């Protein structure tokens, strides 16, 4: 189970490693050969945070808690629960759904996050835990076998109903609905499988040590969280901006444009900050070729509607740019008018002064 948080403007990973040294932090990258198609400029830190116990189906089970820390201000808290034994598919589905619905785990991760942020201290710039959250669940199966002992993921697709686990649907779905709701399926080897949905994924691998797919999905969710966070920031800031402009318009000092000076300055800072942080998040992982992990990453971003969120941010930034240009033009226009009035007054003054001198 993943629960991702935005905890600050930026996290200095070198400093964070020093402060988390007692937890043996690591900077892990995907290890598959095709991972060369992925460029990660500043690999995140992975840190183990201990084991807790929660109630699952009436039993106390161990939960391994860990975190992955990204330089663009996101911390992904993870709770790993092992089924502990071989299960039939219905039993695995019931166990997986019970873990997903366990109320203790989100609270446990929130508490662990706050302790982690405190430990990182000044490594986090402008620390604050945002209200926006991103949740994701990965069901990882090893050594999947059919009744005949054959362990082929393709047989799993054909013979097992995935809807109860991945969609939470207890009633049987039509074949058409299953194709539409679970179309994103990937295989690289003959014995692996990844099926992606909006809020969870099913991964079949031969070993728990093969975690590259989870790594990519977690990275995509971290980037999605940043887009959602900055979209929320802009949603909150735009109405405030309009109120500030309205108040500035009624002030007498608006004649020389002074009423807009602070607004224009705050707009410049907001536009620059959001543009920089969004670009840093987007550029944290780059795809250089169309191979398995790269295709999976691109599909995940498409499935999570990252482009839609990015388009919304771009649209709101455009509104800010246009508003800034309008206010700046109004300030310049009023200053030009004031300058013209001053010139006219000077001319009138000189005329009056001349007439008075000669009239005297």
HELIX and SHEET records of a PDB file:
HELIX    1   1 UNK A   13  UNK A   19  1                                   7    
HELIX    2   2 UNK A   21  UNK A   23  5                                   3    
HELIX    3   3 UNK A   33  UNK A   37  5                                   5    
HELIX    4   4 UNK A   89  UNK A  101  1                                  13    
HELIX    5   5 UNK A  103  UNK A  120  1                                  18    
HELIX    6   6 UNK A  121  UNK A  123  5                                   3    
HELIX    7   7 UNK A  153  UNK A  159  1                                   7    
HELIX    8   8 UNK A  163  UNK A  166  1                                   4    
HELIX    9   9 UNK A  175  UNK A  181  1                                   7    
HELIX   10  10 UNK A  212  UNK A  249  1                                  38    
HELIX   11  11 UNK A  252  UNK A  256  5                                   5    
HELIX   12  12 UNK A  258  UNK A  283  1                                  26    
HELIX   13  13 UNK A  292  UNK A  303  1                                  12    
HELIX   14  14 UNK A  306  UNK A  359  1                                  54    
SHEET    1   A 9 UNK A  26  UNK A  27  0                                        
SHEET    2   A 9 UNK A  45  UNK A  56 -1                                        
SHEET    3   A 9 UNK A  59  UNK A  69 -1                                        
SHEET    4   A 9 UNK A  74  UNK A  81 -1                                        
SHEET    5   A 9 UNK A   2  UNK A   6 -1                                        
SHEET    6   A 9 UNK A 133  UNK A 142 -1                                        
SHEET    7   A 9 UNK A 200  UNK A 205  1                                        
SHEET    8   A 9 UNK A 193  UNK A 196 -1                                        
SHEET    9   A 9 UNK A 184  UNK A 186 -1                                        
SHEET    1   B 2 UNK A  10  UNK A  11  0                                        
SHEET    2   B 2 UNK A 124  UNK A 125 -1                                        
SHEET    1   C 2 UNK A  38  UNK A  40  0                                        
SHEET    2   C 2 UNK A 285  UNK A 287 -1                                        
END                                                                             
